[in-house]
Amino acid sequence: MARYVTTDIHGCLRTLRRALEEVIQFTPRDELYVLGDYVNKGPDSKGVLDYLIQLQAHGLAVHCLRGNHDQELLDAAQGRTAALWASAPDRAQTLRSFGVPTAAAIPEVYIRWLEALPYEVELPDFVLVHAGFDFRQPPEQMRQDHHTMMNIKHFTFDASRLQGKRLVHGHVPTPAAEAKRLAQTHAQVLRLDTGCVYRHNPELAQLSVLNLDTYTLHQVPNCELPYPIARRPA
């Protein structure tokens, strides 16, 4: 059995399928942890959700966490925010993948799935979360601050707050070479978002999948058909 982690799919279904089916050849004996941000920016948000839901329905050990983009889509669908979610082209592309005119029209099956997503997973040797923690907070508060866990971009790591466990997170696009260096050195903080969706950023444009048992980092280049949102804003 192998334990894998990946993150920040952002609608890149073709790349995700290639990573799981061709590169790591994920099997029913393995476990997969996906750290959120399934939707927005990329071409097929609905397809990514369908694929993950299907894997779970077939009994595969696929554990999905909640990311900030998943929360934004959920909030929009349930009318909990008056703010616009994402940019206008981004919203249009995401809604087009679902075949609906507004977020409120997204089918209930996806809303229920998003609502059930946890914010973190704790393993015997790792803590997995979408973005990170505010380590300045008391430990109990730190791990209940869900907004920060989905959105923080900068933090000073304190291993004592996680009982010495390593932290694995996504959310902040990290050059693929840097993510590989962190894995090779068994760093205390492993950053896995290598900006798969940003196919026109040469230092990014990879979906990273980490084997937690060997620290092998598989990086799969974006293989989507052309789509409009493909470069990270400066």
C-alpha positions as CSV (number, residue, x, y, z in Angstrom):
1,M,0.0,0.0,0.0
2,A,1.2,3.5,-0.8
3,R,-0.1,6.8,0.5
4,Y,-0.2,9.7,-2.0
5,V,-1.1,13.4,-1.7
6,T,-2.0,15.9,-4.4
7,T,-3.7,19.3,-4.4
8,D,-5.0,22.3,-6.3
9,I,-6.6,20.5,-9.3
10,H,-8.5,23.5,-10.4
11,G,-10.6,21.8,-13.1
12,C,-7.6,20.0,-14.7
13,L,-9.3,16.7,-15.1
14,R,-7.2,15.3,-18.0
15,T,-4.0,16.0,-16.0
16,L,-5.4,14.4,-12.8
17,R,-6.5,11.3,-14.6
18,R,-3.0,11.0,-16.2
19,A,-1.4,11.4,-12.8
20,L,-3.5,8.7,-11.1
21,E,-4.1,6.2,-13.9
22,E,-0.8,6.4,-15.9
23,V,1.9,7.9,-13.6
24,I,1.3,6.5,-10.1
25,Q,-1.1,3.8,-11.3
26,F,-3.3,4.2,-8.3
27,T,-4.8,0.9,-7.1
28,P,-7.4,-0.2,-4.5
29,R,-4.5,-1.0,-2.1
30,D,-3.4,2.6,-2.1
31,E,-4.6,5.8,-0.3
32,L,-5.0,9.2,-1.9
33,Y,-5.4,12.5,-0.1
34,V,-6.4,15.5,-2.1
35,L,-6.0,18.8,-0.3
36,G,-8.7,20.9,-2.0
37,D,-9.3,23.4,-4.7
38,Y,-11.0,21.1,-7.2
39,V,-12.9,23.9,-9.0
40,N,-12.4,27.3,-10.7
41,K,-9.7,28.6,-13.0
42,G,-9.4,25.4,-15.1
43,P,-11.6,23.9,-17.8
44,D,-13.6,21.1,-16.1
45,S,-14.5,21.8,-12.5
46,K,-17.6,19.5,-12.7
47,G,-15.5,16.7,-14.3
48,V,-13.0,16.8,-11.5
49,L,-15.8,16.4,-8.9
50,D,-17.4,13.7,-10.9
51,Y,-14.2,11.8,-11.1
52,L,-13.4,12.0,-7.4
53,I,-16.9,11.1,-6.5
54,Q,-16.8,8.1,-8.8
55,L,-13.5,6.9,-7.3
56,Q,-15.0,7.1,-3.9
57,A,-18.2,5.3,-5.0
58,H,-16.1,2.4,-6.3
59,G,-14.6,2.0,-2.9
60,L,-11.2,3.5,-3.5
61,A,-9.5,5.2,-0.5
62,V,-9.7,8.8,-1.8
63,H,-9.9,11.4,1.0
64,C,-10.7,14.9,0.0
65,L,-10.2,18.1,2.0
66,R,-11.7,21.5,1.6
67,G,-10.0,24.4,-0.2
68,N,-10.8,28.1,-0.4
69,H,-12.1,27.8,-4.0
70,D,-14.4,25.0,-3.0
71,Q,-15.7,27.1,-0.1
72,E,-16.2,30.1,-2.4
73,L,-18.3,28.0,-4.8
74,L,-20.2,26.5,-2.0
75,D,-20.9,29.9,-0.5
76,A,-22.1,31.3,-3.8
77,A,-24.3,28.3,-4.5
78,Q,-26.0,28.6,-1.1
79,G,-26.3,32.4,-1.2
80,R,-24.1,33.0,1.9
81,T,-22.1,35.8,0.3
82,A,-23.0,38.9,-1.7
83,A,-19.4,39.1,-3.0
84,L,-18.6,37.9,-6.4
85,W,-16.7,34.7,-6.4
86,A,-13.7,34.5,-8.7
87,S,-13.3,36.7,-11.8
88,A,-16.0,37.0,-14.5
89,P,-14.2,34.7,-17.0
90,D,-13.4,32.2,-14.2
91,R,-17.0,32.1,-13.1
92,A,-18.3,31.7,-16.6
93,Q,-15.9,28.8,-17.3
94,T,-16.8,27.0,-14.0
95,L,-20.6,27.4,-14.6
96,R,-20.2,26.3,-18.2
97,S,-18.6,23.0,-16.9
98,F,-21.7,22.4,-14.8
99,G,-24.1,23.5,-17.6
100,V,-25.9,26.0,-15.4
101,P,-26.4,29.8,-15.5
102,T,-25.7,30.5,-11.8
103,A,-24.0,28.9,-8.9
104,A,-27.4,28.5,-7.2
105,A,-28.3,26.1,-10.0
106,I,-25.4,23.7,-9.4
107,P,-27.0,20.2,-8.7
108,E,-27.4,19.3,-5.1
109,V,-25.2,16.2,-5.3
110,Y,-22.1,18.5,-5.7
111,I,-23.2,20.8,-3.0
112,R,-23.7,17.9,-0.5
113,W,-20.2,16.6,-1.4
114,L,-18.6,20.0,-0.9
115,E,-20.4,20.5,2.4
116,A,-19.0,17.2,3.8
117,L,-15.4,18.0,3.1
118,P,-13.2,18.2,6.2
119,Y,-10.6,20.9,6.8
120,E,-7.7,18.7,7.7
121,V,-6.5,15.1,8.1
122,E,-4.1,14.0,10.8
123,L,-2.0,10.9,10.0
124,P,0.5,9.3,12.4
125,D,3.4,11.2,10.8
126,F,1.8,14.1,8.8
127,V,-0.8,16.7,9.1
128,L,-2.6,17.6,5.8
129,V,-4.4,20.8,5.2
130,H,-5.2,23.0,2.2
131,A,-3.3,26.2,3.1
132,G,-1.7,26.0,6.6
133,F,-2.2,27.3,10.1
134,D,-1.6,30.5,12.1
135,F,1.0,29.0,14.5
136,R,0.8,32.1,16.7
137,Q,-2.6,30.9,18.0
138,P,-3.1,28.4,20.8
139,P,-3.1,24.9,19.4
140,E,-6.8,24.3,19.9
141,Q,-7.8,27.6,18.3
142,M,-5.3,27.2,15.5
143,R,-6.9,24.0,14.3
144,Q,-10.4,25.4,14.5
145,D,-9.7,28.5,12.5
146,H,-11.1,27.2,9.3
147,H,-10.8,30.4,7.3
148,T,-7.1,30.5,8.0
149,M,-6.7,26.8,7.2
150,M,-8.1,27.4,3.8
151,N,-6.5,30.8,3.0
152,I,-3.3,31.6,4.8
153,K,-0.3,32.3,2.5
154,H,2.5,33.0,5.0
155,F,3.2,31.4,8.3
156,T,6.1,30.5,10.6
157,F,6.1,26.8,11.2
158,D,6.2,25.4,14.7
159,A,6.5,21.6,14.8
160,S,5.7,21.5,18.5
161,R,2.1,22.6,17.6
162,L,1.7,19.5,15.5
163,Q,3.4,17.1,18.0
164,G,6.5,17.0,15.7
165,K,4.6,15.9,12.6
166,R,5.4,17.2,9.2
167,L,2.9,19.6,7.5
168,V,1.8,19.0,3.9
169,H,-0.2,21.8,2.2
170,G,-1.1,23.4,-1.1
171,H,-2.8,26.7,-1.9
172,V,0.3,28.8,-2.7
173,P,1.7,28.1,-6.2
174,T,5.3,27.0,-5.7
175,P,7.9,26.5,-8.5
176,A,8.1,22.8,-9.4
177,A,11.8,22.7,-8.7
178,E,11.3,24.0,-5.2
179,A,8.6,21.5,-4.4
180,K,10.9,18.7,-5.6
181,R,13.7,20.1,-3.4
182,L,11.5,20.1,-0.3
183,A,10.5,16.5,-0.9
184,Q,14.0,15.3,-1.6
185,T,15.3,16.9,1.7
186,H,12.3,15.6,3.7
187,A,11.4,19.1,4.8
188,Q,9.2,19.7,7.8
189,V,6.8,21.7,5.6
190,L,6.1,20.2,2.1
191,R,4.4,22.5,-0.4
192,L,2.6,20.6,-3.1
193,D,0.8,23.3,-5.2
194,T,2.9,23.6,-8.3
195,G,0.3,25.6,-10.2
196,C,-0.9,22.9,-12.5
197,V,-3.6,25.2,-13.9
198,Y,-1.1,27.9,-14.9
199,R,-0.1,26.2,-18.1
200,H,1.7,29.3,-19.5
201,N,4.0,29.7,-16.5
202,P,7.0,27.5,-17.2
203,E,8.1,27.3,-13.6
204,L,4.7,26.0,-12.7
205,A,2.2,24.0,-14.9
206,Q,2.7,20.7,-13.0
207,L,0.4,18.6,-10.9
208,S,2.5,17.2,-8.1
209,V,1.7,13.9,-6.4
210,L,3.8,13.0,-3.3
211,N,4.3,9.5,-2.0
212,L,4.3,10.0,1.7
213,D,6.1,6.8,2.4
214,T,9.1,7.3,0.1
215,Y,9.0,11.1,-0.4
216,T,9.0,10.5,-4.1
217,L,7.4,13.5,-5.9
218,H,5.8,12.8,-9.2
219,Q,5.2,15.9,-11.4
220,V,2.8,15.6,-14.2
221,P,2.7,18.5,-16.8
222,N,-0.6,20.1,-17.6
223,C,-2.1,18.2,-20.5
224,E,-5.5,20.0,-20.8
225,L,-6.9,21.3,-24.1
226,P,-6.5,25.1,-24.4
227,Y,-8.6,27.2,-22.0
228,P,-8.6,30.9,-21.3
229,I,-7.3,31.2,-17.7
230,A,-3.8,29.8,-18.0
231,R,-1.2,32.3,-16.6
232,R,-0.8,33.2,-13.0
233,P,-1.4,37.0,-12.4
234,A,1.8,38.9,-11.6
